[in-house]
Amino acid sequence: TRHSMTPCMSAEASREAGSPHRWGTVVEMTHLVRLRDGTGGPGDNSLRVIPEEDGRSGIVTIPAGRTFLSVAQELNQQKPSWVFRVNTELGPLTIGAAACGATKDSSFPREPGQVCHDVAGMRLVRPDGIPMDLREGNPDLEALRCSYGLFGIVTEVTCRVYPREYISLSHAKIRPR
């Protein structure tokens, strides 16, 4: 949703049914900020991270309309602090858009670099109105990760998150040979 910072968007639709110029419907997702159980809203600190058995990651389910930045900030305030593996520069990007787009690549060697890589599950409403839950191991989830929302409206996203780690950097001046 709104990849650019402007509220402008276009969805051409012809006035005549059956016209070849008919595109579709734009769905504003930024108000979809609560889970089915009523939790998950910004500011209520209700995102619950469930640590995985290995202790190296956790799982959190997020409403698809929450922004990447608001969720990252909330996860950072938890004790212990959690982070997404990929830190996208698009703070207003919704979680649903991040989960369905093979985008925002910040790869390092031997590491995944796309936000959608850490999506462990999604709930969507298909075009026929049927809700569908997809989890890891389902090949449809892999397709949904790069569908850009063409399979339906994603309402909830389950992501893998990681304990925050401190890093240090040092710089060295290297002379060219």
KEKE-3310 file (N, C-alpha, C; in steps of 0.2 Angstrom, whole numbers, plus 5000, padded with zeros to 4 digits):
npx = (5004:5003:5017:5024:5027:5016:4998:4993:4985:4981:4968:4962:4946:4934:4918:4909:4904:4913:4922:4938:4947:4946:4952:4952:4951:4956:4961:4961:4972:4978:4970:4967:4971:4970:4970:4960:4956:4955:4966:4983:4984:4992:5002:4995:5003:5001:5006:5012:5026:5031:5043:5053:5057:5071:5077:5083:5075:5058:5040:5028:5011:5004:4993:4989:4988:4996:5010:5027:5037:5030:5028:5041:5046:5038:5041:5054:5053:5049:5053:5062:5070:5065:5068:5066:5073:5077:5079:5069:5070:5058:5047:5033:5028:5016:5014:5007:5009:5023:5025:5020:5027:5041:5053:5063:5077:5090:5102:5115:5130:5126:5114:5096:5088:5076:5061:5049:5054:5055:5042:5031:5018:5001:4985:4972:4959:4951:4947:4934:4928:4931:4940:4957:4970:4987:5002:5020:5028:5017:5015:5008:5009:5022:5021:5012:5020:5026:5016:5011:4999:4989:4982:4972:4965:4976:4975:4981:4998:5010:5026:5043:5054:5069:5080:5086:5102:5118:5130:5146:5156:5170:5182:5194:5207:5212:5225:5225:5232)
npy = (4994:5011:5013:5024:5040:5048:5051:5047:5037:5025:5017:5011:5010:5005:5013:5004:4988:4974:4980:4981:4989:4989:4988:4985:4985:4996:4993:5000:4997:5002:5004:4992:4986:4977:4961:4946:4942:4955:4960:4967:4980:4996:5004:4997:4987:4974:4964:4948:4938:4922:4912:4901:4884:4882:4894:4903:4911:4919:4919:4929:4936:4947:4961:4964:4978:4985:4996:4993:5000:5004:4992:4987:4996:4993:4979:4981:4987:4977:4965:4951:4961:4961:4959:4962:4952:4958:4975:4986:5001:5008:5014:5017:5006:4993:4979:4968:4971:4970:4957:4951:4954:4952:4960:4974:4970:4967:4960:4950:4940:4923:4925:4927:4941:4947:4954:4946:4933:4929:4926:4916:4912:4916:4924:4925:4933:4926:4930:4925:4926:4917:4914:4910:4901:4900:4891:4888:4877:4874:4875:4885:4896:4900:4905:4915:4924:4931:4937:4950:4953:4948:4936:4938:4946:4950:4948:4945:4942:4931:4931:4928:4933:4940:4939:4954:4959:4966:4975:4978:4990:4993:5004:5004:5011:5007:5005:5006:4994)
npz = (5000:4996:4991:4988:4996:4994:4994:4982:4970:4957:4949:4936:4929:4918:4913:4908:4909:4907:4899:4891:4897:4911:4927:4941:4959:4972:4988:5003:5016:5028:5039:5045:5058:5069:5076:5073:5086:5092:5097:5094:5090:5086:5098:5109:5114:5112:5104:5103:5105:5102:5108:5098:5099:5097:5102:5095:5088:5086:5084:5078:5076:5066:5062:5045:5041:5049:5051:5045:5052:5064:5070:5071:5081:5092:5094:5098:5110:5119:5132:5132:5119:5102:5084:5066:5054:5042:5039:5032:5023:5021:5031:5032:5025:5024:5034:5027:5014:5014:5016:5005:4994:4984:4988:4993:4995:5005:5005:5012:5010:5010:5017:5019:5011:5009:5015:5015:5016:5029:5033:5041:5040:5033:5033:5023:5013:5001:4983:4981:4993:5004:5018:5021:5028:5028:5031:5035:5024:5016:4999:4993:5001:4998:4985:4988:4995:4985:4978:4977:4982:4973:4975:4984:4999:5011:5028:5040:5046:5050:5056:5057:5070:5078:5092:5098:5094:5099:5089:5084:5075:5065:5057:5044:5036:5020:5009:4991:4980)
capx = (5000:5006:5024:5027:5025:5010:4992:4990:4985:4976:4965:4957:4940:4929:4911:4906:4905:4916:4927:4945:4951:4944:4958:4951:4949:4961:4959:4966:4973:4981:4965:4967:4977:4969:4969:4954:4954:4954:4973:4988:4984:4997:5001:4993:5008:4998:5010:5015:5031:5031:5050:5053:5061:5078:5078:5086:5070:5052:5035:5023:5006:5003:4988:4992:4988:5001:5016:5033:5040:5027:5029:5048:5047:5034:5045:5060:5051:5047:5058:5068:5069:5065:5069:5065:5080:5078:5076:5068:5070:5051:5044:5026:5026:5012:5016:5004:5013:5030:5024:5018:5031:5048:5056:5067:5082:5096:5106:5122:5132:5123:5109:5091:5088:5069:5056:5045:5058:5054:5035:5029:5011:4997:4978:4970:4952:4951:4942:4927:4926:4933:4946:4962:4976:4993:5008:5026:5027:5012:5018:5004:5012:5028:5018:5009:5025:5028:5010:5009:4992:4984:4978:4967:4967:4980:4973:4986:5004:5014:5033:5049:5058:5075:5082:5090:5109:5122:5135:5151:5159:5176:5184:5201:5209:5216:5228:5225:5238)
capy = (5000:5017:5013:5031:5044:5052:5048:5047:5030:5025:5010:5013:5006:5008:5014:4999:4981:4970:4984:4978:4994:4988:4986:4982:4989:4998:4992:5004:4993:5005:5004:4985:4986:4973:4954:4943:4942:4961:4963:4969:4987:5000:5007:4993:4983:4967:4959:4942:4934:4915:4910:4895:4879:4883:4900:4908:4916:4919:4920:4934:4937:4955:4963:4966:4985:4989:4998:4990:5004:5004:4985:4986:4999:4989:4973:4983:4989:4971:4962:4954:4965:4957:4963:4959:4951:4963:4982:4990:5009:5010:5013:5016:5000:4989:4972:4964:4973:4968:4949:4948:4957:4950:4967:4977:4966:4970:4953:4949:4933:4917:4927:4930:4948:4950:4954:4940:4927:4927:4925:4909:4911:4922:4923:4930:4932:4925:4934:4922:4928:4912:4915:4904:4901:4896:4890:4886:4870:4874:4878:4891:4901:4902:4909:4921:4928:4936:4938:4957:4953:4946:4930:4940:4952:4947:4951:4944:4939:4928:4932:4925:4938:4937:4943:4960:4958:4972:4973:4984:4991:4997:5006:5004:5014:5002:5008:5002:4991)
capz = (5000:4995:4991:4988:5001:4992:4994:4975:4967:4952:4948:4930:4928:4913:4915:4905:4912:4901:4895:4892:4901:4918:4931:4948:4965:4977:4995:5008:5021:5034:5045:5047:5063:5074:5074:5074:5093:5094:5099:5089:5087:5088:5105:5115:5116:5112:5099:5108:5102:5105:5106:5095:5103:5097:5106:5091:5084:5088:5080:5080:5071:5065:5057:5039:5040:5053:5047:5047:5057:5071:5073:5073:5087:5097:5096:5101:5117:5123:5135:5128:5112:5096:5078:5060:5051:5036:5041:5026:5024:5020:5037:5031:5021:5028:5035:5022:5008:5015:5016:4998:4989:4984:4987:4999:4996:5008:5006:5013:5007:5013:5021:5016:5012:5008:5021:5014:5018:5036:5034:5042:5038:5032:5033:5017:5011:4993:4979:4982:5000:5008:5022:5020:5032:5025:5035:5032:5021:5011:4993:4991:5005:4994:4980:4991:4997:4979:4974:4977:4984:4968:4977:4989:5003:5017:5034:5046:5044:5055:5055:5062:5072:5081:5098:5096:5096:5098:5085:5084:5068:5065:5050:5043:5029:5016:5003:4985:4978)
cpx = (5004:5014:5027:5024:5019:5004:4989:4991:4980:4974:4960:4952:4935:4922:4907:4908:4908:4921:4934:4949:4949:4950:4956:4949:4955:4958:4964:4966:4976:4976:4964:4972:4975:4968:4962:4951:4954:4961:4977:4988:4990:4996:4999:4997:5006:5001:5013:5020:5031:5038:5049:5058:5068:5081:5082:5081:5063:5047:5030:5018:5004:4997:4991:4992:4993:5007:5022:5037:5037:5028:5036:5049:5044:5038:5051:5059:5050:5054:5058:5065:5069:5065:5067:5072:5082:5075:5076:5068:5063:5047:5036:5023:5022:5015:5013:5008:5020:5030:5023:5022:5039:5052:5060:5073:5088:5101:5113:5124:5129:5117:5103:5090:5081:5065:5052:5048:5056:5046:5033:5022:5007:4990:4976:4962:4953:4946:4935:4925:4928:4939:4950:4968:4981:4999:5014:5025:5022:5015:5014:5007:5018:5026:5015:5014:5027:5022:5008:5002:4987:4980:4972:4969:4970:4977:4977:4992:5008:5022:5037:5053:5064:5076:5087:5098:5113:5128:5140:5154:5165:5178:5191:5202:5213:5218:5227:5232:5240)
cpy = (5006:5017:5019:5035:5048:5048:5046:5039:5030:5018:5012:5008:5009:5008:5008:4992:4977:4973:4981:4983:4993:4985:4982:4987:4990:4997:4996:5000:4996:5005:4997:4984:4982:4966:4952:4943:4949:4964:4965:4976:4991:5004:5003:4988:4976:4962:4954:4938:4928:4913:4903:4890:4880:4889:4905:4913:4915:4920:4925:4935:4944:4956:4966:4974:4989:4991:4994:4994:5004:4997:4984:4990:4996:4983:4975:4985:4983:4969:4955:4957:4960:4962:4959:4957:4956:4970:4986:4997:5012:5009:5013:5010:4996:4982:4967:4965:4970:4960:4947:4951:4955:4956:4969:4972:4969:4964:4954:4942:4928:4919:4929:4937:4951:4949:4948:4934:4924:4926:4918:4907:4917:4920:4928:4928:4932:4929:4931:4923:4923:4914:4909:4906:4897:4896:4888:4878:4869:4878:4885:4897:4904:4907:4915:4926:4933:4937:4945:4957:4951:4939:4932:4945:4948:4951:4950:4940:4937:4928:4929:4932:4935:4942:4948:4958:4965:4970:4979:4984:4995:4998:5006:5007:5009:5006:5004:5000:4994)
cpz = (5000:4996:4991:4994:5000:4993:4987:4973:4962:4951:4942:4930:4923:4916:4913:4907:4906:4897:4896:4896:4909:4922:4937:4953:4969:4983:4999:5014:5028:5040:5048:5052:5069:5071:5075:5081:5096:5097:5093:5087:5089:5094:5111:5117:5116:5107:5104:5103:5106:5103:5103:5100:5103:5100:5102:5087:5088:5083:5082:5074:5072:5061:5051:5038:5044:5049:5050:5053:5064:5074:5075:5080:5093:5099:5099:5108:5121:5126:5135:5121:5106:5090:5072:5057:5046:5039:5035:5028:5023:5026:5036:5027:5026:5029:5029:5016:5008:5014:5009:4993:4989:4983:4994:5000:4999:5010:5008:5011:5012:5018:5017:5016:5010:5014:5021:5016:5025:5038:5035:5041:5037:5032:5028:5016:5003:4990:4980:4989:5005:5012:5021:5025:5029:5030:5031:5030:5016:5004:4991:4995:5001:4989:4982:4993:4991:4975:4973:4978:4978:4970:4982:4994:5010:5023:5040:5043:5050:5053:5060:5063:5076:5087:5095:5098:5095:5094:5086:5077:5069:5058:5050:5036:5026:5010:4997:4983:4971)
residu = (THR:ARG:HIS:SER:MET:THR:PRO:CYS:MET:SER:ALA:GLU:ALA:SER:ARG:GLU:ALA:GLY:SER:PRO:HIS:ARG:TRP:GLY:THR:VAL:VAL:GLU:MET:THR:HIS:LEU:VAL:ARG:LEU:ARG:ASP:GLY:THR:GLY:GLY:PRO:GLY:ASP:ASN:SER:LEU:ARG:VAL:ILE:PRO:GLU:GLU:ASP:GLY:ARG:SER:GLY:ILE:VAL:THR:ILE:PRO:ALA:GLY:ARG:THR:PHE:LEU:SER:VAL:ALA:GLN:GLU:LEU:ASN:GLN:GLN:LYS:PRO:SER:TRP:VAL:PHE:ARG:VAL:ASN:THR:GLU:LEU:GLY:PRO:LEU:THR:ILE:GLY:ALA:ALA:ALA:CYS:GLY:ALA:THR:LYS:ASP:SER:SER:PHE:PRO:ARG:GLU:PRO:GLY:GLN:VAL:CYS:HIS:ASP:VAL:ALA:GLY:MET:ARG:LEU:VAL:ARG:PRO:ASP:GLY:ILE:PRO:MET:ASP:LEU:ARG:GLU:GLY:ASN:PRO:ASP:LEU:GLU:ALA:LEU:ARG:CYS:SER:TYR:GLY:LEU:PHE:GLY:ILE:VAL:THR:GLU:VAL:THR:CYS:ARG:VAL:TYR:PRO:ARG:GLU:TYR:ILE:SER:LEU:SER:HIS:ALA:LYS:ILE:ARG:PRO:ARG)
# end
